[in-house]
Amino acid sequence: MLYFKSLVEAEEVFKALSAPMRLRIMELISENDQLSMNDLAETLNLTNSAISMHVSKLEAAGLVAVQTTSGKRGIMKVVRPIHERLIVDMADMGDKTSKACYTDEISIGQYIHADVHPTCGLSTATKIIGDLDNPKVFSYPERFKADILWIGYGSVTYNLPNRLISGQKPSEIQISFEICSECPEFNDDYPSDIYFDINGHSLGKWISPGDFGGRRGMLAPFWWPEKLNQYGLLKTLIINKSGTFMDGTHKLSDTTIRDLNIDYNSDINFTFSVPEDTANCGGLTLFGETFGDYSQNIQVKLYYEEG
């Protein structure tokens, strides 16, 4: 999901999609994510250079990813869509006068607390940390370099940076992450109840549809086992004056930014959790910038107003 808070933020995407041929490319790769540059050129009756130009525009706008892989006729470049949905707020759901924000990115291994239970594990971009299904590895110092983690049930807490200064009040928090369930090996149909809270205030529950592994993640390291977690869904949790929302449209709870009582002195501790006794105890997986389909860590935007 690609979410823009305003029309201005989405300007580059609109430019990339302004050409009918690029819209057609997006349609084709959304129907079949195994199409190569050559396949697109043949289907659309275009030269390879023309396809390369169109795809580069879409890639620069963050709409597609080009993955080099081996094919029947040697190396080929497969073009795949990055997002399953594009949402643009025509009118800001938050305070329209609040434009300023602080932006931060938190790596997957930078949690401050983890209560984890198998199946579980951590990995950096180059190797799995310790033993699989051993909760002790979540305390190893190498975990700060982790770029993927998965748990059968339990919780993981991150301390979000608070850059507010005296006189500034938060009006909205956006937290973006790639996530899915955690099944032994993988199962695309494996729902999991994933709960969120900040400083003990419940933000609601989102149900992950599965643990996706029918294909390799677009960013998965070459050595990453095919039977382990491959990719997730890119989700954006939004807490503002109207409540808590997933992807800007689905309301999770009535918890508002005011209910969190955050000021410039506050800790902002954000927790993902899957309780053992929830109806769909399907675990969770978090992907960083070198795993999954989206080249990002946990991204945080804190919008604020003065006075």
Secondary structure, DSSP 8 states (H G I E B T S, - for coil): -EEESSTTTTHHHHHHT-SHHHHHHHHHHHH-TT-BHHHHHHHHT--HHHHHHHHHHHHHTTSEEEEEEEETTEEEEEEEES-S-EEE-SS-SS-TT---EEEEEE-TT--SEEEEESS-EEE-SS-B-S-TT-GGGGGSGGGGG-SEEEESEEEEEEE------TTEEEEEEEEEEEEE---SS-BSS--EEEEEEETTEEEEEEEE--BB-SS--TT--TTS-TTS--B-EEEEEEEETTEEEETTTEEEES--TGGGT--TT---EEEEEE-TTSSS---EEEE-TTSSSS---EEEEEEEEE-
